[in-house]
């Protein structure tokens, strides 16, 4: 088994310049050498419909194959109406079907929520965790990552601007790398 884990990163925002995408890209750069963070797009996934299970759309198959190929999962999400964005919920549904063929089960995971608001997407973070329990994703409990004030988190180059936030996110990545190593399945 390779020492560097391949991590599927799912960003819950489709906006090109979203704070969550910026965070995912910043973390991918920070994690080099310990984790290989690979953003997997979810915006082109047709809505899940069980009628299509027999002949799934090619976007579903490509998405499922990409997640299957990864060792671990990292979710970076905004909060929409105290929950996860619909596009992220759809990705969870597409990946969990057809019944008995989920791509999520047993892969170690973690959740980060990034929001302009003061509570940093707390509701979305915990709502997502409820689904991950059912999907059998062992999700890292500590440190929790709810990042508020997203409008001032990044510099012009997309790096985390605040040294304290950068230090916290490095601590998060270090803990996550240990979590992945502990729970990663043998290849």
C-alpha positions as CSV (number, residue, x, y, z in Angstrom):
1,X,0.0,0.0,0.0
2,X,1.3,3.5,-0.9
3,X,2.3,5.7,2.0
4,X,0.5,8.7,0.5
5,X,-3.3,8.2,0.6
6,X,-5.4,9.3,-2.3
7,X,-8.2,11.5,-0.9
8,X,-11.4,12.3,-2.9
9,X,-12.3,15.9,-2.1
10,X,-15.9,16.8,-2.6
11,X,-16.7,20.5,-2.6
12,X,-20.3,21.4,-1.9
13,X,-20.3,24.6,-3.8
14,X,-20.4,24.9,-7.6
15,X,-19.3,28.5,-7.7
16,X,-15.9,28.8,-9.5
17,X,-14.5,31.2,-6.9
18,X,-16.3,29.7,-3.9
19,X,-14.7,29.9,-0.5
20,X,-15.0,26.2,-0.1
21,X,-13.2,25.5,-3.4
22,X,-10.5,27.9,-2.3
23,X,-10.1,26.1,1.0
24,X,-9.9,22.7,-0.8
25,X,-7.2,24.0,-3.2
26,X,-5.2,25.6,-0.3
27,X,-5.4,22.3,1.7
28,X,-4.3,20.3,-1.4
29,X,-1.2,22.4,-1.5
30,X,-0.6,22.2,2.2
31,X,-1.0,18.4,2.3
32,X,1.5,17.5,-0.4
33,X,3.7,14.7,0.7
34,X,1.3,13.3,3.3
35,X,-2.0,13.2,1.4
36,X,-2.9,13.5,-2.3
37,X,-6.1,15.5,-2.3
38,X,-8.0,15.2,-5.6
39,X,-11.0,17.4,-6.2
40,X,-13.8,15.3,-7.8
41,X,-16.5,17.3,-9.5
42,X,-20.1,16.8,-8.6
43,X,-21.8,19.6,-10.6
44,X,-22.5,17.5,-13.7
45,X,-24.1,14.6,-12.0
46,X,-27.7,14.1,-13.1
47,X,-30.1,13.9,-10.2
48,X,-30.3,10.5,-8.7
49,X,-33.3,8.5,-10.0
50,X,-33.5,4.8,-9.2
51,X,-35.1,4.1,-12.6
52,X,-31.7,4.7,-14.1
53,X,-29.8,2.2,-11.9
54,X,-30.0,-0.5,-14.7
55,X,-28.3,1.8,-17.2
56,X,-26.7,4.6,-15.2
57,X,-25.7,7.8,-16.9
58,X,-21.9,7.9,-17.8
59,X,-21.4,10.8,-15.3
60,X,-22.6,8.5,-12.5
61,X,-20.3,5.7,-13.5
62,X,-17.3,8.1,-13.9
63,X,-18.0,9.6,-10.5
64,X,-18.4,6.3,-8.7
65,X,-15.2,5.0,-10.3
66,X,-13.3,8.1,-9.2
67,X,-14.4,7.7,-5.6
68,X,-13.8,4.0,-5.6
69,X,-10.2,4.6,-6.6
70,X,-9.5,6.8,-3.6
71,X,-8.5,5.7,-0.1
72,X,-10.3,8.4,1.9
73,X,-12.9,11.2,1.7
74,X,-12.7,14.9,2.5
75,X,-15.9,17.0,2.3
76,X,-15.6,20.8,2.2
77,X,-19.0,22.4,2.2
78,X,-20.9,25.7,2.7
79,X,-24.2,25.8,4.5
80,X,-27.4,26.3,2.6
81,X,-30.5,26.8,4.9
82,X,-28.8,25.0,7.8
83,X,-28.0,22.0,5.7
84,X,-25.8,20.7,2.9
85,X,-26.2,22.0,-0.6
86,X,-28.5,19.8,-2.8
87,X,-25.6,19.1,-5.2
88,X,-23.6,17.5,-2.4
89,X,-26.6,15.4,-1.2
90,X,-27.1,14.3,-4.8
91,X,-23.5,13.1,-4.9
92,X,-24.0,11.1,-1.7
93,X,-27.1,9.5,-3.2
94,X,-25.4,8.7,-6.6
95,X,-22.4,7.2,-4.8
96,X,-24.5,5.1,-2.5
97,X,-26.5,3.4,-5.2
98,X,-27.6,0.9,-6.4
99,X,-28.4,-0.5,-3.0
100,X,-25.5,-2.7,-1.8
101,X,-22.9,-1.1,-4.1
102,X,-22.0,2.1,-2.2
103,X,-18.6,3.6,-3.0
104,X,-18.5,5.3,0.4
105,X,-18.4,2.4,2.9
106,X,-15.3,2.1,5.1
107,X,-13.4,5.0,3.6
108,X,-12.1,7.3,6.4
109,X,-13.6,10.8,6.1
110,X,-13.6,14.3,7.5
111,X,-15.7,17.4,7.1
112,X,-14.8,21.1,6.9
113,X,-17.4,23.8,6.6
114,X,-16.6,27.3,5.3
115,X,-19.0,30.2,5.5
116,X,-19.1,34.0,5.5
117,X,-21.2,33.7,8.6
118,X,-20.0,33.7,12.2
119,X,-20.8,30.1,13.0
120,X,-18.9,28.7,10.0
121,X,-21.4,26.3,8.6
122,X,-22.0,24.4,11.8
123,X,-25.4,23.2,10.7
124,X,-24.2,21.8,7.4
125,X,-21.2,20.2,9.0
126,X,-23.3,18.2,11.4
127,X,-26.1,17.5,9.0
128,X,-23.5,16.0,6.6
129,X,-22.1,13.9,9.4
130,X,-25.6,12.3,9.9
131,X,-25.5,11.0,6.4
132,X,-21.9,9.8,6.7
133,X,-22.9,7.7,9.7
134,X,-25.5,5.8,7.6
135,X,-23.0,5.5,4.7
136,X,-20.5,3.8,7.0
137,X,-17.8,6.5,6.6
138,X,-15.7,6.6,9.8
139,X,-15.6,10.4,10.2
140,X,-12.9,12.2,12.2
141,X,-14.4,13.8,15.2
142,X,-11.6,16.1,16.3
143,X,-10.5,18.7,15.5
144,X,-13.8,20.1,14.2
145,X,-13.4,22.6,11.4
146,X,-16.1,25.3,11.1
147,X,-14.5,28.3,9.4
148,X,-16.5,31.6,9.6
149,X,-15.6,34.9,8.1
150,X,-14.7,33.3,4.8
151,X,-14.5,36.6,3.0
152,X,-11.2,37.4,4.7
153,X,-9.7,33.9,4.9
154,X,-7.6,34.0,1.6
155,X,-5.0,36.2,0.0
156,X,-5.0,37.2,-3.7
157,X,-3.1,34.0,-4.5
158,X,-5.7,31.8,-2.8
159,X,-3.6,30.9,0.2
160,X,-4.9,31.0,3.7
161,X,-4.1,34.6,4.7
162,X,-4.3,34.4,8.5
163,X,-1.4,32.6,10.1
164,X,-3.5,31.3,13.0
165,X,-6.1,29.8,10.6
166,X,-3.3,28.3,8.5
167,X,-1.8,26.8,11.6
168,X,-5.2,25.4,12.6
169,X,-5.7,23.9,9.2
170,X,-2.3,22.3,9.3
171,X,-3.2,20.8,12.6
172,X,-6.5,19.5,11.0
173,X,-4.6,18.0,8.1
174,X,-2.1,16.3,10.4
175,X,-4.9,14.8,12.5
176,X,-6.7,13.8,9.3
177,X,-3.6,12.1,7.9
178,X,-3.3,10.1,11.1
179,X,-7.0,9.3,11.0
180,X,-6.7,8.0,7.4
181,X,-3.7,5.9,8.3
182,X,-5.6,4.3,11.2
183,X,-8.7,3.5,9.2
184,X,-7.4,3.0,5.6
185,X,-8.2,-0.3,4.1
186,X,-5.3,-2.4,2.7
187,X,-5.1,-2.3,-1.1
